[in-house]
Amino acid sequence: MSDRRLDDDEMAAWLPTIRFVQLLPQVLDRTLKRETGLNHAHYAILVTLAGGDAVTMTELARIAGLSRSRLSHALDSLEERGWVERTSCGKDRRTLSASLTPEGRELLRSAAPVHVAQIRELVLEPLTDEERRQLGAIVGKLLPGVTAAL
């Protein structure tokens, strides 16, 4: 096996995977923008904050998969619209956290059905129950390595 190129079986697995991974966020983004006016990156931030607890910027950037700079710009936009608020964390005034405002929570409630319907249509419904379990197991096995590489 060459270290310089994928063999035919590896390529057969890799090409559709990378194509799917690249296209899905674009499709989700387009639909969310059209139906709710919210882009997918902002939706991901709101979902991350939906647990109710304030989340530090470092943790939010990690979870949302954004650089600190991109996260800062996104939060500026979300804060200007009244959907998110940033506050200092306890004793360390240099550390900021973010949380949803009531308006942000309401926006998320209205956007969620659009997002869920599309996830079901594009990812879950074409698969059998067994294939969905396999997909979860496969991605669950791959995710730690990708997360650790960030």
C-alpha positions in Angstrom: 0.0 0.0 0.0 1.4 3.4 -1.0 1.5 6.3 1.4 1.2 8.7 -1.5 -2.2 7.8 -2.8 -5.4 6.1 -1.7 -6.0 2.6 -3.1 -9.2 2.0 -5.1 -11.2 0.8 -2.1 -10.1 3.7 0.0 -10.9 6.1 -2.8 -14.4 4.6 -3.3 -15.1 5.3 0.4 -13.4 8.7 0.6 -14.7 10.5 -2.5 -18.5 10.3 -1.7 -17.7 11.0 2.0 -15.9 14.2 1.3 -18.4 15.3 -1.3 -21.2 14.7 1.3 -19.4 16.5 4.1 -18.7 19.5 1.8 -22.2 19.8 0.3 -24.5 19.1 3.3 -23.6 22.4 5.2 -24.1 24.4 2.0 -27.6 22.9 1.5 -28.5 23.3 5.2 -27.3 26.9 5.1 -29.2 27.8 1.9 -32.5 26.3 3.3 -32.2 27.9 6.7 -31.5 31.3 5.1 -34.4 31.0 2.7 -36.9 29.8 5.3 -35.7 31.6 8.5 -33.2 34.2 7.5 -30.6 32.5 9.7 -27.4 30.9 8.4 -26.3 27.5 9.4 -23.3 28.7 11.4 -25.5 31.0 13.5 -28.0 28.2 13.9 -25.2 25.9 15.2 -24.2 28.6 17.8 -27.8 29.1 19.0 -28.3 25.3 19.3 -25.1 25.1 21.3 -26.3 27.8 23.7 -29.8 26.3 23.9 -28.9 24.1 27.0 -29.5 27.2 29.2 -26.1 27.5 30.8 -23.7 30.2 29.7 -20.9 28.9 27.5 -17.4 30.4 27.4 -16.1 31.7 24.1 -13.4 29.0 24.0 -15.8 26.2 24.6 -18.4 27.6 22.1 -15.7 28.0 19.4 -14.7 24.4 20.0 -18.2 23.0 19.9 -19.3 25.1 17.0 -16.2 24.3 15.0 -15.3 27.9 14.5 -12.1 29.9 14.9 -12.2 32.5 17.8 -12.2 35.3 15.2 -15.2 33.8 13.2 -17.0 33.1 16.4 -16.5 36.7 17.5 -17.9 38.1 14.3 -20.9 35.7 14.4 -21.6 36.6 18.0 -21.4 40.3 17.1 -24.1 39.7 14.5 -26.3 37.6 16.8 -25.9 40.1 19.7 -26.8 43.0 17.4 -30.1 41.2 16.5 -30.8 40.6 20.2 -30.5 36.8 20.0 -27.4 36.3 22.2 -25.8 38.2 25.1 -22.2 38.1 26.3 -21.2 38.5 29.9 -18.1 38.3 31.9 -17.6 35.0 33.8 -17.5 35.4 37.6 -14.3 36.5 39.0 -12.2 36.4 35.8 -13.6 39.5 33.9 -11.3 38.6 30.9 -13.3 35.5 30.2 -16.6 36.0 28.4 -19.5 33.6 28.1 -22.6 33.7 25.9 -26.2 32.8 26.4 -29.4 32.9 24.5 -31.9 35.8 25.0 -35.6 35.0 25.1 -35.7 36.3 21.5 -32.9 34.0 20.5 -34.7 31.1 22.1 -37.9 31.9 20.2 -35.9 32.2 16.9 -34.4 28.8 17.5 -37.9 27.3 18.2 -39.1 28.6 14.8 -36.0 27.5 12.9 -35.6 24.0 14.4 -38.5 22.4 12.5 -37.0 23.6 9.2 -33.6 22.2 10.1 -35.0 18.9 11.5 -37.1 18.3 8.4 -34.2 18.7 6.1 -31.9 16.5 8.2 -34.5 13.8 8.1 -35.1 14.2 4.4 -31.4 14.3 3.4 -29.7 12.1 5.9 -32.0 9.9 8.0 -35.0 8.9 5.9 -33.0 7.4 3.0 -31.4 5.0 5.5 -32.9 2.0 7.2 -32.9 1.8 11.0 -29.9 -0.4 10.9 -28.0 1.9 8.5 -28.8 4.9 10.9 -27.3 2.9 13.8 -24.3 2.1 11.6 -23.9 5.7 10.6 -24.0 6.8 14.2 -21.4 4.2 15.2 -19.1 5.0 12.3 -19.2 8.8 12.9 -18.9 8.2 16.6 -15.7 6.2 16.0 -14.2 8.9 13.7 -15.2 12.0 15.6 -12.7 11.7 18.5 -9.7 11.7 16.1 -11.0 14.7 14.2 -11.8 16.5 17.4 -8.4 15.8 18.9 -6.7 17.1 15.7 -8.3 20.6 16.1 
